[in-house]
């Protein structure tokens, strides 16, 4: 019970911080620079300019079918978390947003600042297994069926369509569309970095004549285990042994140095690993993303 209350308190704190970051991005940078809106609000804004329909009402009406269609995929728990997040972040933005100073400098700096702040804000919320509703539901539903796609890439594609549609249908200036795309690109990249970067690392494959010695050295240096794989040389047909080890970015450099001290002829392949789940990294039970 105590752990549940602690987790709930952390979730609320993250929602408050995320709401403040989003408020700063929107009120201090995006709105003063007149950047095109993205997400459901951006679509509602198009309806406003074309037909004079109220933005708030259209936003709610558009959210209803999105929520209904995605409910079965995302589940009750995610929806309840998202409802909590929507209420908290909306309150923070409405209260704190108008009190924040307005940035009146270079539009490109405004786009960079807004993109980074929004990326961090959405990222920390997604990491707690929640969302701010609207397009977030679609993003997480798409990722559920296509887990190989990153959250940032899905968001970038959807918001780019809204920005370009806004430019074509309501005549946003070319420069504002470009600034909006810059903001959207940075948002997507920062979002992926926040969501996946905290669990990223390196995957090292080592082809060597001394696999046991290298496994022992890896354990001695980092305390991490390694796996010995059996392989066959494609050209020679000779049996090979490959040591595979997942490590942090910092540990990888120590491992590579020590490997060549043990076997100077070792063939070392180092690859990026966006997400590492298991002992010594993030445990499966800690996965809060859908």
N, C-alpha and C positions, 0 to 999 in steps of 0.2 A: 504493500500500500504506500509506504514512504517513497519507494522508487517511482511509483506512478505519479505521485504529487510532484516529485522533483522533475520528472520528465515534462509534466504539464506546465510547470513554472518556466522551464527552459523554452518550451514551445511558445509560450506567451511573450517571453522576453525577445525571442527571435522575431516574432511577428511585430513587436513594437519597433525593434531596430530596422527590420525590413521596411515597415511603413514609413519610418523617418527618412530612409535612403530614397525610397520612391517619391516621397513628397519633395525632397530636395531636388531630385532629378527633374520632376515635372514642373513644379512651381518656380524654382530658382533658375532653371536652364531651358527646358523645352518650351514652356508657354511664352516666356518673354521673347524667345527667338522665333516664335510662330512656326515651329516644326510641325509637320503633319502627324496626326495621332495614329497609333497602331492598335491592333487588337480589335475587340468588339467596339470600344469607344470610337476608334477610327472609322469603322463601318457606320456607326450611328451618326457620326459627324457628316458623312457623305449623304445620308438620308436627310439630314437637317438642311444642308446646302441645296439639295435637289428639290425637296418637297416641303421644307419648313417644319418637319416633324421634330418634336422635342428630343434632345439627345438622351436625357435620362430615361425617358419612357422606352425609347427604341433600344437602349442598352439592356434594360430589363427584359423586354420582349425577345431580344435575340439570345439572351442567356438561358431562357426557359427551354427551348428545343435542344440547345447544346447540353444542358444539364441532364435532360431526359435521355438523350441518345447515348451519353457517356456513362450513365449511372451503372449499368450492368457491368461494364468493363472495369471501372475504377473502384466500385464498391462503396458501402455505407461509411466505413471508417474514413476513407479519403474525403468523402463529401462533408462529413461532420468536421473534420480538421480544416477543410477549405472554408466552410461557413464561418468558423471561428476566426480564421485568418482574414477573410473578407471584412468582417465586422471590425476587427482591431485595426487593420491597415487603413480601412476607409475612415475610421474615426481619427486616426493619427494624421492622415493626409488632410482631412477637413479642418482639424484644429491647428496643426503645426504648419501646414503648407502656406497659408496666407501670412504667417508671421515671419517666414524666411525671407532673407534679402534677395532681390532680383539681380541676376547677372546681366550686364549690359555691354559686355565686351565682344570680342571676335566670335561670330557664329560657329566657327569650326571648333573653338575651345568649348563653347556651350554644348555642341554635339558630342565631343569627347567626354566631357564631364557627365552629361546626362546618360550616355551609353554605359560608362563604367559604373555609375551609381545604381542604375537600374539592373545591370547584370549582377552586381553583388547582392542587391536587395532581393531579386527574384531567386538567385542562387541559394541563399541561406534559407529561404522559405521552402524551396523544393527539397533541400537536404533534410528537412524535418518531416517529410512526407505530407506536405500540404501545398496549397496553391492559392492564387488570388482570384480564381474563377475565370469565366470568359474563355479566352483562347487557351488558358492554362489547362483546362479540362481536355481540350482537343489535343494539345501537345502531349499530355501524359497518356491519353488513349492511343495516339499514334505510336508512341514509344512502347506501349504495352504489346502491340501487335508487331512492331518492328524494333526490337531492342537494340539492333545494331546502329540505329540512327541516334545521334546525340540530341539532347534537349535543345542545345543552342542552335543546331542546324535546322531542326523542325521550326523553332521560333523564328529564325531568320527568314526561312522560305515563306511562312505565313504572313509575317509582318511586311515583308517586301511586296507581296501581292497587294496588301492594303495600301501601302504608301504609293505604289504606282497607280493603283485604281483611283486613289484620292487625287493624284496629279492629273489624270486623264478626265475624270468626271467633274471635279470642282475647280479645276484650273489653278492648282498650286504652282507657284513659281518654280522654275527649273532649279534654282539654287537651293530653295527649301527642300525640294525632293532629294537633291544630292546630300544635303545635310542630314535629312531623315534617314537615308540609306547608310550614311557613315555611322550615325547613332545606332541604327539597327545592327550593323555589322559588329560594332564594339560590344553592344549588349549581348549578342550571341556568343562571341568569343569569351568574354568575361564570365558569362553564365556557365559555359562548359568548363572553364578553368576552376570556378568555384565548386561546381557540382562534382567534377571528376578529378580535379587537381589534388584535392586533399587525400585521395586514395591512390594516386598515381605512383609509379615507380619504374624500375627497369627490370627487364627480363634478359638474363645473360645465358647464352649457350656457349659452352666451352668444349671444343674437340681436342682431346689430349691423350697422351700415353700414360698419364698418371692420375686417373680419375679419383681414386681413393685418397691420395695425398691432397688433392685440391679440395675435395669435400671436407676433409679434416681442417684445412686452413680456413675455409669459409666459415665453418662452425666456430673456430677459434677466434676469428676476427669479428664476426658479426652476431654470432649466436643463432644464425639462421640455418635451417636444413637445406639440403640440395638433393636433387634426384639424378641418378645415373641412367641414361637412356642408351639402348642398344641401337646402333646404326650400321649402315654399310656404305662404303665409298662408292659413289656412282660410277667413277671411271675405273678405279682399281679393283672393286669388288671385295676389298678387304673389310673385315669387321672393325667398327669404330665404337668408341664409348664417348657419349656426350653428357657433360654435366650441365644440368639446368638449375638455375637459381633465380628466384625473385628477390629483389632488394630495393632499398630506397635509393634515391638519386645519389646521395652522399656515399653510401656504402658501395655502390657500383664501382666508383673510382678506386677504392681501396682493394676491392676484389680483383679488378683488372690488373692492378700493379702486382699484387701478390701472385696471381696466376702465372705471370711471365717470369717471376722469380723462381717458381717451382718448375715450370716447363716453358722455356723460352721459345719453343716451336709451337706452342698451343695456338689454336685458331679460335678467336673470341668474337662472338657476335652479340652486340648489345642492342636491344630493341626497347622502344617506349611501351610502357604498360599503363593504359589509362585507368584501370581499376584492378586492384588486387584484393581478393577476399580470402581470408584464412588466418591461421594462427600467425601472430606477429604483425598482422596488418589489421584490416577491418574484419570483424567476425560476421558471419552470415546474418545473425540476429540483429545486427546494427544497420542493416540495409533499409533505409527509410524511403528510398525512391521506389516508385511503382514499377 
